Amino acid sequence: MKRVRCPKCDYYITFDETQYAEGQSLVFKCPECGKEFGIRIGVSKLRERQKDENPDEMANEEGCGSIVVIENVFHFKQVLPLKMGDNVIGRYQKGNRANTAFETVDPSVDLNHCTITVSKDKKGRIRYTLKDNNSNTGTFVDNVELTPRERRVIEDGTLFTIGATSIILRGADDEEQ
């Protein structure tokens, strides 16, 4: 079963994709708002926004690593690529400015909860720095809450928690070294 989201109201419509051939166009009418919209069966252009069953196969074009939002009681596991600079992490909502938002109904995750800054050190290695964006429920690394102005360097495999959601950092493969 697949889900598509109404572009007007964000309501999910579920359908059985095995009943259709790749490349076939489908038209849906949203039962919530009445909006009609179409999709084409095949590879999604927004793959990084969907749950990813096998994060090891996910290609990261910029080579900056990714975050794995662990499956919890609120939603499925998701893999989101990181980019150089600030990656604002938070709950997805239509119009949200967070550039690394994930889908969840966890009310304890803010829209702009925390930020991972990806940069390079003097030796050219990728460095990850995590900070809390003054969230309501805090950001925790190793069960210790980050203080309001604290910036913590994290590395591949670091588990951090925002609200009731756990996230693992997957660092970039250092092929140059």
mmCIF file of the C-alpha atoms, coordinates in Angstrom:
data_MODEL
# 
_entry.id   MODEL 
# 
loop_
_atom_site.group_PDB 
_atom_site.id 
_atom_site.type_symbol 
_atom_site.label_atom_id 
_atom_site.label_alt_id 
_atom_site.label_comp_id 
_atom_site.label_asym_id 
_atom_site.label_entity_id 
_atom_site.label_seq_id 
_atom_site.pdbx_PDB_ins_code 
_atom_site.Cartn_x 
_atom_site.Cartn_y 
_atom_site.Cartn_z 
_atom_site.occupancy 
_atom_site.B_iso_or_equiv 
_atom_site.pdbx_formal_charge 
_atom_site.auth_seq_id 
_atom_site.auth_comp_id 
_atom_site.auth_asym_id 
_atom_site.auth_atom_id 
_atom_site.pdbx_PDB_model_num 
ATOM 1   C CA . MET A 1 1   ? 0.000   0.000  0.000   1.00 0.00 ? 1   MET A CA 1 
ATOM 2   C CA . LYS A 1 2   ? 1.165   3.511  -0.837  1.00 0.00 ? 2   LYS A CA 1 
ATOM 3   C CA . ARG A 1 3   ? 0.126   6.868  0.524   1.00 0.00 ? 3   ARG A CA 1 
ATOM 4   C CA . VAL A 1 4   ? -0.140  10.161 -1.342  1.00 0.00 ? 4   VAL A CA 1 
ATOM 5   C CA . ARG A 1 5   ? -0.620  13.524 0.309   1.00 0.00 ? 5   ARG A CA 1 
ATOM 6   C CA . CYS A 1 6   ? -3.161  16.072 -0.906  1.00 0.00 ? 6   CYS A CA 1 
ATOM 7   C CA . PRO A 1 7   ? -1.202  19.155 -2.036  1.00 0.00 ? 7   PRO A CA 1 
ATOM 8   C CA . LYS A 1 8   ? -3.889  21.453 -0.639  1.00 0.00 ? 8   LYS A CA 1 
ATOM 9   C CA . CYS A 1 9   ? -4.701  20.121 2.834   1.00 0.00 ? 9   CYS A CA 1 
ATOM 10  C CA . ASP A 1 10  ? -1.955  17.478 3.492   1.00 0.00 ? 10  ASP A CA 1 
ATOM 11  C CA . TYR A 1 11  ? -4.563  14.692 3.965   1.00 0.00 ? 11  TYR A CA 1 
ATOM 12  C CA . TYR A 1 12  ? -3.203  11.200 3.201   1.00 0.00 ? 12  TYR A CA 1 
ATOM 13  C CA . ILE A 1 13  ? -4.930  8.946  0.661   1.00 0.00 ? 13  ILE A CA 1 
ATOM 14  C CA . THR A 1 14  ? -3.929  5.255  0.648   1.00 0.00 ? 14  THR A CA 1 
ATOM 15  C CA . PHE A 1 15  ? -4.058  3.055  -2.464  1.00 0.00 ? 15  PHE A CA 1 
ATOM 16  C CA . ASP A 1 16  ? -2.724  -0.308 -3.668  1.00 0.00 ? 16  ASP A CA 1 
ATOM 17  C CA . GLU A 1 17  ? 0.106   0.452  -6.128  1.00 0.00 ? 17  GLU A CA 1 
ATOM 18  C CA . THR A 1 18  ? 0.313   -3.186 -7.272  1.00 0.00 ? 18  THR A CA 1 
ATOM 19  C CA . GLN A 1 19  ? -2.919  -2.692 -9.233  1.00 0.00 ? 19  GLN A CA 1 
ATOM 20  C CA . TYR A 1 20  ? -1.220  -0.216 -11.606 1.00 0.00 ? 20  TYR A CA 1 
ATOM 21  C CA . ALA A 1 21  ? 1.674   -0.327 -14.095 1.00 0.00 ? 21  ALA A CA 1 
ATOM 22  C CA . GLU A 1 22  ? 4.804   1.825  -13.769 1.00 0.00 ? 22  GLU A CA 1 
ATOM 23  C CA . GLY A 1 23  ? 4.385   5.112  -15.625 1.00 0.00 ? 23  GLY A CA 1 
ATOM 24  C CA . GLN A 1 24  ? 0.590   5.006  -15.370 1.00 0.00 ? 24  GLN A CA 1 
ATOM 25  C CA . SER A 1 25  ? -1.112  8.273  -14.335 1.00 0.00 ? 25  SER A CA 1 
ATOM 26  C CA . LEU A 1 26  ? -3.717  8.320  -11.569 1.00 0.00 ? 26  LEU A CA 1 
ATOM 27  C CA . VAL A 1 27  ? -6.127  11.076 -10.542 1.00 0.00 ? 27  VAL A CA 1 
ATOM 28  C CA . PHE A 1 28  ? -7.302  11.418 -6.936  1.00 0.00 ? 28  PHE A CA 1 
ATOM 29  C CA . LYS A 1 29  ? -10.015 13.538 -5.344  1.00 0.00 ? 29  LYS A CA 1 
ATOM 30  C CA . CYS A 1 30  ? -9.287  14.433 -1.730  1.00 0.00 ? 30  CYS A CA 1 
ATOM 31  C CA . PRO A 1 31  ? -12.189 13.414 0.540   1.00 0.00 ? 31  PRO A CA 1 
ATOM 32  C CA . GLU A 1 32  ? -11.301 16.212 2.982   1.00 0.00 ? 32  GLU A CA 1 
ATOM 33  C CA . CYS A 1 33  ? -11.092 19.305 0.747   1.00 0.00 ? 33  CYS A CA 1 
ATOM 34  C CA . GLY A 1 34  ? -12.309 18.075 -2.655  1.00 0.00 ? 34  GLY A CA 1 
ATOM 35  C CA . LYS A 1 35  ? -9.054  18.966 -4.469  1.00 0.00 ? 35  LYS A CA 1 
ATOM 36  C CA . GLU A 1 36  ? -8.326  16.864 -7.568  1.00 0.00 ? 36  GLU A CA 1 
ATOM 37  C CA . PHE A 1 37  ? -4.681  16.035 -8.271  1.00 0.00 ? 37  PHE A CA 1 
ATOM 38  C CA . GLY A 1 38  ? -2.730  13.527 -10.304 1.00 0.00 ? 38  GLY A CA 1 
ATOM 39  C CA . ILE A 1 39  ? 0.346   11.366 -9.797  1.00 0.00 ? 39  ILE A CA 1 
ATOM 40  C CA . ARG A 1 40  ? 2.387   9.070  -11.988 1.00 0.00 ? 40  ARG A CA 1 
ATOM 41  C CA . ILE A 1 41  ? 3.290   5.593  -10.718 1.00 0.00 ? 41  ILE A CA 1 
ATOM 42  C CA . GLY A 1 42  ? 7.043   5.152  -10.501 1.00 0.00 ? 42  GLY A CA 1 
ATOM 43  C CA . VAL A 1 43  ? 10.001  6.707  -8.674  1.00 0.00 ? 43  VAL A CA 1 
ATOM 44  C CA . SER A 1 44  ? 9.077   9.669  -6.486  1.00 0.00 ? 44  SER A CA 1 
ATOM 45  C CA . LYS A 1 45  ? 10.899  12.976 -6.941  1.00 0.00 ? 45  LYS A CA 1 
ATOM 46  C CA . LEU A 1 46  ? 10.541  13.458 -3.184  1.00 0.00 ? 46  LEU A CA 1 
ATOM 47  C CA . ARG A 1 47  ? 12.058  10.135 -2.144  1.00 0.00 ? 47  ARG A CA 1 
ATOM 48  C CA . GLU A 1 48  ? 13.917  11.649 0.801   1.00 0.00 ? 48  GLU A CA 1 
ATOM 49  C CA . ARG A 1 49  ? 10.581  12.764 2.276   1.00 0.00 ? 49  ARG A CA 1 
ATOM 50  C CA . GLN A 1 50  ? 9.231   9.206  2.275   1.00 0.00 ? 50  GLN A CA 1 
ATOM 51  C CA . LYS A 1 51  ? 10.114  6.412  4.650   1.00 0.00 ? 51  LYS A CA 1 
ATOM 52  C CA . ASP A 1 52  ? 13.177  4.547  3.451   1.00 0.00 ? 52  ASP A CA 1 
ATOM 53  C CA . GLU A 1 53  ? 13.238  0.821  4.117   1.00 0.00 ? 53  GLU A CA 1 
ATOM 54  C CA . ASN A 1 54  ? 16.982  0.446  3.417   1.00 0.00 ? 54  ASN A CA 1 
ATOM 55  C CA . PRO A 1 55  ? 18.992  3.501  4.508   1.00 0.00 ? 55  PRO A CA 1 
ATOM 56  C CA . ASP A 1 56  ? 22.322  1.959  3.409   1.00 0.00 ? 56  ASP A CA 1 
ATOM 57  C CA . GLU A 1 57  ? 21.259  2.202  -0.248  1.00 0.00 ? 57  GLU A CA 1 
ATOM 58  C CA . MET A 1 58  ? 20.330  5.873  0.014   1.00 0.00 ? 58  MET A CA 1 
ATOM 59  C CA . ALA A 1 59  ? 22.632  7.970  -2.138  1.00 0.00 ? 59  ALA A CA 1 
ATOM 60  C CA . ASN A 1 60  ? 23.764  11.302 -0.724  1.00 0.00 ? 60  ASN A CA 1 
ATOM 61  C CA . GLU A 1 61  ? 24.942  13.428 -3.619  1.00 0.00 ? 61  GLU A CA 1 
ATOM 62  C CA . GLU A 1 62  ? 26.751  16.008 -1.475  1.00 0.00 ? 62  GLU A CA 1 
ATOM 63  C CA . GLY A 1 63  ? 28.446  13.352 0.690   1.00 0.00 ? 63  GLY A CA 1 
ATOM 64  C CA . CYS A 1 64  ? 27.553  15.090 3.966   1.00 0.00 ? 64  CYS A CA 1 
ATOM 65  C CA . GLY A 1 65  ? 25.912  12.160 5.705   1.00 0.00 ? 65  GLY A CA 1 
ATOM 66  C CA . SER A 1 66  ? 22.320  11.762 6.804   1.00 0.00 ? 66  SER A CA 1 
ATOM 67  C CA . ILE A 1 67  ? 20.081  11.406 9.818   1.00 0.00 ? 67  ILE A CA 1 
ATOM 68  C CA . VAL A 1 68  ? 17.939  8.341  10.494  1.00 0.00 ? 68  VAL A CA 1 
ATOM 69  C CA . VAL A 1 69  ? 14.699  9.102  12.309  1.00 0.00 ? 69  VAL A CA 1 
ATOM 70  C CA . ILE A 1 70  ? 14.055  5.843  14.138  1.00 0.00 ? 70  ILE A CA 1 
ATOM 71  C CA . GLU A 1 71  ? 10.661  4.222  13.860  1.00 0.00 ? 71  GLU A CA 1 
ATOM 72  C CA . ASN A 1 72  ? 8.626   4.996  16.949  1.00 0.00 ? 72  ASN A CA 1 
ATOM 73  C CA . VAL A 1 73  ? 4.992   4.962  18.062  1.00 0.00 ? 73  VAL A CA 1 
ATOM 74  C CA . PHE A 1 74  ? 4.300   8.053  15.982  1.00 0.00 ? 74  PHE A CA 1 
ATOM 75  C CA . HIS A 1 75  ? 5.687   7.271  12.527  1.00 0.00 ? 75  HIS A CA 1 
ATOM 76  C CA . PHE A 1 76  ? 7.926   5.119  10.341  1.00 0.00 ? 76  PHE A CA 1 
ATOM 77  C CA . LYS A 1 77  ? 11.709  5.227  10.061  1.00 0.00 ? 77  LYS A CA 1 
ATOM 78  C CA . GLN A 1 78  ? 12.871  7.997  7.706   1.00 0.00 ? 78  GLN A CA 1 
ATOM 79  C CA . VAL A 1 79  ? 16.291  8.840  6.276   1.00 0.00 ? 79  VAL A CA 1 
ATOM 80  C CA . LEU A 1 80  ? 17.054  12.487 5.495   1.00 0.00 ? 80  LEU A CA 1 
ATOM 81  C CA . PRO A 1 81  ? 20.235  13.668 3.765   1.00 0.00 ? 81  PRO A CA 1 
ATOM 82  C CA . LEU A 1 82  ? 22.324  16.460 5.263   1.00 0.00 ? 82  LEU A CA 1 
ATOM 83  C CA . LYS A 1 83  ? 23.958  19.328 3.365   1.00 0.00 ? 83  LYS A CA 1 
ATOM 84  C CA . MET A 1 84  ? 26.875  21.614 4.115   1.00 0.00 ? 84  MET A CA 1 
ATOM 85  C CA . GLY A 1 85  ? 25.883  24.433 6.473   1.00 0.00 ? 85  GLY A CA 1 
ATOM 86  C CA . ASP A 1 86  ? 22.875  24.535 8.789   1.00 0.00 ? 86  ASP A CA 1 
ATOM 87  C CA . ASN A 1 87  ? 20.368  21.662 8.683   1.00 0.00 ? 87  ASN A CA 1 
ATOM 88  C CA . VAL A 1 88  ? 17.331  22.750 10.713  1.00 0.00 ? 88  VAL A CA 1 
ATOM 89  C CA . ILE A 1 89  ? 15.567  19.643 12.018  1.00 0.00 ? 89  ILE A CA 1 
ATOM 90  C CA . GLY A 1 90  ? 11.921  19.606 13.017  1.00 0.00 ? 90  GLY A CA 1 
ATOM 91  C CA . ARG A 1 91  ? 8.405   18.347 12.424  1.00 0.00 ? 91  ARG A CA 1 
ATOM 92  C CA . TYR A 1 92  ? 7.113   18.607 8.858   1.00 0.00 ? 92  TYR A CA 1 
ATOM 93  C CA . GLN A 1 93  ? 4.240   21.010 8.357   1.00 0.00 ? 93  GLN A CA 1 
ATOM 94  C CA . LYS A 1 94  ? 3.188   22.616 5.095   1.00 0.00 ? 94  LYS A CA 1 
ATOM 95  C CA . GLY A 1 95  ? 5.013   25.955 4.844   1.00 0.00 ? 95  GLY A CA 1 
ATOM 96  C CA . ASN A 1 96  ? 7.595   25.096 7.538   1.00 0.00 ? 96  ASN A CA 1 
ATOM 97  C CA . ARG A 1 97  ? 10.999  26.609 6.806   1.00 0.00 ? 97  ARG A CA 1 
ATOM 98  C CA . ALA A 1 98  ? 12.986  23.754 8.375   1.00 0.00 ? 98  ALA A CA 1 
ATOM 99  C CA . ASN A 1 99  ? 15.160  22.319 5.596   1.00 0.00 ? 99  ASN A CA 1 
ATOM 100 C CA . THR A 1 100 ? 15.461  18.873 7.237   1.00 0.00 ? 100 THR A CA 1 
ATOM 101 C CA . ALA A 1 101 ? 11.888  18.287 8.392   1.00 0.00 ? 101 ALA A CA 1 
ATOM 102 C CA . PHE A 1 102 ? 10.483  14.805 8.952   1.00 0.00 ? 102 PHE A CA 1 
ATOM 103 C CA . GLU A 1 103 ? 6.930   13.522 9.084   1.00 0.00 ? 103 GLU A CA 1 
ATOM 104 C CA . THR A 1 104 ? 5.576   12.834 12.563  1.00 0.00 ? 104 THR A CA 1 
ATOM 105 C CA . VAL A 1 105 ? 2.574   13.487 14.724  1.00 0.00 ? 105 VAL A CA 1 
ATOM 106 C CA . ASP A 1 106 ? 4.760   13.568 17.835  1.00 0.00 ? 106 ASP A CA 1 
ATOM 107 C CA . PRO A 1 107 ? 3.523   16.771 19.527  1.00 0.00 ? 107 PRO A CA 1 
ATOM 108 C CA . SER A 1 108 ? 6.751   17.096 21.516  1.00 0.00 ? 108 SER A CA 1 
ATOM 109 C CA . VAL A 1 109 ? 8.831   17.831 18.383  1.00 0.00 ? 109 VAL A CA 1 
ATOM 110 C CA . ASP A 1 110 ? 8.937   21.544 17.499  1.00 0.00 ? 110 ASP A CA 1 
ATOM 111 C CA . LEU A 1 111 ? 8.768   22.775 13.913  1.00 0.00 ? 111 LEU A CA 1 
ATOM 112 C CA . ASN A 1 112 ? 12.377  24.030 14.192  1.00 0.00 ? 112 ASN A CA 1 
ATOM 113 C CA . HIS A 1 113 ? 13.620  21.857 17.045  1.00 0.00 ? 113 HIS A CA 1 
ATOM 114 C CA . CYS A 1 114 ? 17.401  21.709 16.603  1.00 0.00 ? 114 CYS A CA 1 
ATOM 115 C CA . THR A 1 115 ? 20.173  22.332 14.072  1.00 0.00 ? 115 THR A CA 1 
ATOM 116 C CA . ILE A 1 116 ? 23.062  20.201 12.842  1.00 0.00 ? 116 ILE A CA 1 
ATOM 117 C CA . THR A 1 117 ? 25.766  22.326 11.267  1.00 0.00 ? 117 THR A CA 1 
ATOM 118 C CA . VAL A 1 118 ? 27.920  20.434 8.760   1.00 0.00 ? 118 VAL A CA 1 
ATOM 119 C CA . SER A 1 119 ? 31.348  21.973 8.149   1.00 0.00 ? 119 SER A CA 1 
ATOM 120 C CA . LYS A 1 120 ? 34.920  20.940 7.406   1.00 0.00 ? 120 LYS A CA 1 
ATOM 121 C CA . ASP A 1 121 ? 37.773  21.197 9.869   1.00 0.00 ? 121 ASP A CA 1 
ATOM 122 C CA . LYS A 1 122 ? 41.314  22.388 9.038   1.00 0.00 ? 122 LYS A CA 1 
ATOM 123 C CA . LYS A 1 123 ? 42.239  18.896 7.790   1.00 0.00 ? 123 LYS A CA 1 
ATOM 124 C CA . GLY A 1 124 ? 39.224  18.754 5.451   1.00 0.00 ? 124 GLY A CA 1 
ATOM 125 C CA . ARG A 1 125 ? 37.264  16.232 7.517   1.00 0.00 ? 125 ARG A CA 1 
ATOM 126 C CA . ILE A 1 126 ? 33.535  16.681 7.905   1.00 0.00 ? 126 ILE A CA 1 
ATOM 127 C CA . ARG A 1 127 ? 32.435  17.914 11.327  1.00 0.00 ? 127 ARG A CA 1 
ATOM 128 C CA . TYR A 1 128 ? 28.891  17.823 12.785  1.00 0.00 ? 128 TYR A CA 1 
ATOM 129 C CA . THR A 1 129 ? 27.756  20.260 15.479  1.00 0.00 ? 129 THR A CA 1 
ATOM 130 C CA . LEU A 1 130 ? 24.361  19.917 17.189  1.00 0.00 ? 130 LEU A CA 1 
ATOM 131 C CA . LYS A 1 131 ? 22.492  22.689 19.005  1.00 0.00 ? 131 LYS A CA 1 
ATOM 132 C CA . ASP A 1 132 ? 18.983  23.072 20.394  1.00 0.00 ? 132 ASP A CA 1 
ATOM 133 C CA . ASN A 1 133 ? 16.856  25.852 18.867  1.00 0.00 ? 133 ASN A CA 1 
ATOM 134 C CA . ASN A 1 134 ? 15.239  26.875 22.178  1.00 0.00 ? 134 ASN A CA 1 
ATOM 135 C CA . SER A 1 135 ? 12.737  24.020 21.788  1.00 0.00 ? 135 SER A CA 1 
ATOM 136 C CA . ASN A 1 136 ? 9.952   23.351 24.291  1.00 0.00 ? 136 ASN A CA 1 
ATOM 137 C CA . THR A 1 137 ? 11.086  19.806 25.176  1.00 0.00 ? 137 THR A CA 1 
ATOM 138 C CA . GLY A 1 138 ? 14.863  20.028 24.657  1.00 0.00 ? 138 GLY A CA 1 
ATOM 139 C CA . THR A 1 139 ? 17.464  18.093 22.700  1.00 0.00 ? 139 THR A CA 1 
ATOM 140 C CA . PHE A 1 140 ? 19.229  15.198 24.432  1.00 0.00 ? 140 PHE A CA 1 
ATOM 141 C CA . VAL A 1 141 ? 22.555  13.492 23.590  1.00 0.00 ? 141 VAL A CA 1 
ATOM 142 C CA . ASP A 1 142 ? 23.397  10.390 25.651  1.00 0.00 ? 142 ASP A CA 1 
ATOM 143 C CA . ASN A 1 143 ? 20.383  11.210 27.904  1.00 0.00 ? 143 ASN A CA 1 
ATOM 144 C CA . VAL A 1 144 ? 21.881  14.605 28.792  1.00 0.00 ? 144 VAL A CA 1 
ATOM 145 C CA . GLU A 1 145 ? 19.986  17.731 27.740  1.00 0.00 ? 145 GLU A CA 1 
ATOM 146 C CA . LEU A 1 146 ? 21.880  20.360 25.770  1.00 0.00 ? 146 LEU A CA 1 
ATOM 147 C CA . THR A 1 147 ? 21.940  23.705 27.571  1.00 0.00 ? 147 THR A CA 1 
ATOM 148 C CA . PRO A 1 148 ? 20.389  26.706 25.752  1.00 0.00 ? 148 PRO A CA 1 
ATOM 149 C CA . ARG A 1 149 ? 23.649  27.967 24.231  1.00 0.00 ? 149 ARG A CA 1 
ATOM 150 C CA . GLU A 1 150 ? 25.548  24.683 24.051  1.00 0.00 ? 150 GLU A CA 1 
ATOM 151 C CA . ARG A 1 151 ? 26.906  23.386 20.743  1.00 0.00 ? 151 ARG A CA 1 
ATOM 152 C CA . ARG A 1 152 ? 27.990  19.767 20.869  1.00 0.00 ? 152 ARG A CA 1 
ATOM 153 C CA . VAL A 1 153 ? 30.249  18.069 18.315  1.00 0.00 ? 153 VAL A CA 1 
ATOM 154 C CA . ILE A 1 154 ? 28.699  14.720 17.352  1.00 0.00 ? 154 ILE A CA 1 
ATOM 155 C CA . GLU A 1 155 ? 29.961  11.927 15.125  1.00 0.00 ? 155 GLU A CA 1 
ATOM 156 C CA . ASP A 1 156 ? 28.771  8.964  13.098  1.00 0.00 ? 156 ASP A CA 1 
ATOM 157 C CA . GLY A 1 157 ? 26.470  6.751  15.151  1.00 0.00 ? 157 GLY A CA 1 
ATOM 158 C CA . THR A 1 158 ? 25.553  9.396  17.731  1.00 0.00 ? 158 THR A CA 1 
ATOM 159 C CA . LEU A 1 159 ? 22.014  8.885  19.028  1.00 0.00 ? 159 LEU A CA 1 
ATOM 160 C CA . PHE A 1 160 ? 20.133  12.036 20.019  1.00 0.00 ? 160 PHE A CA 1 
ATOM 161 C CA . THR A 1 161 ? 16.545  12.573 21.076  1.00 0.00 ? 161 THR A CA 1 
ATOM 162 C CA . ILE A 1 162 ? 14.131  15.396 20.310  1.00 0.00 ? 162 ILE A CA 1 
ATOM 163 C CA . GLY A 1 163 ? 10.764  15.117 22.020  1.00 0.00 ? 163 GLY A CA 1 
ATOM 164 C CA . ALA A 1 164 ? 9.825   11.416 21.984  1.00 0.00 ? 164 ALA A CA 1 
ATOM 165 C CA . THR A 1 165 ? 11.704  10.807 18.725  1.00 0.00 ? 165 THR A CA 1 
ATOM 166 C CA . SER A 1 166 ? 15.193  9.276  18.500  1.00 0.00 ? 166 SER A CA 1 
ATOM 167 C CA . ILE A 1 167 ? 17.578  10.137 15.667  1.00 0.00 ? 167 ILE A CA 1 
ATOM 168 C CA . ILE A 1 168 ? 20.916  8.595  14.640  1.00 0.00 ? 168 ILE A CA 1 
ATOM 169 C CA . LEU A 1 169 ? 23.583  10.546 12.744  1.00 0.00 ? 169 LEU A CA 1 
ATOM 170 C CA . ARG A 1 170 ? 25.090  8.672  9.801   1.00 0.00 ? 170 ARG A CA 1 
ATOM 171 C CA . GLY A 1 171 ? 28.338  10.383 8.843   1.00 0.00 ? 171 GLY A CA 1 
ATOM 172 C CA . ALA A 1 172 ? 29.673  10.740 5.335   1.00 0.00 ? 172 ALA A CA 1 
ATOM 173 C CA . ASP A 1 173 ? 31.984  8.010  4.059   1.00 0.00 ? 173 ASP A CA 1 
ATOM 174 C CA . ASP A 1 174 ? 35.504  9.397  4.275   1.00 0.00 ? 174 ASP A CA 1 
ATOM 175 C CA . GLU A 1 175 ? 36.873  7.941  1.053   1.00 0.00 ? 175 GLU A CA 1 
ATOM 176 C CA . GLU A 1 176 ? 39.659  10.523 0.800   1.00 0.00 ? 176 GLU A CA 1 
ATOM 177 C CA . GLN A 1 177 ? 41.355  9.382  3.996   1.00 0.00 ? 177 GLN A CA 1 
# 
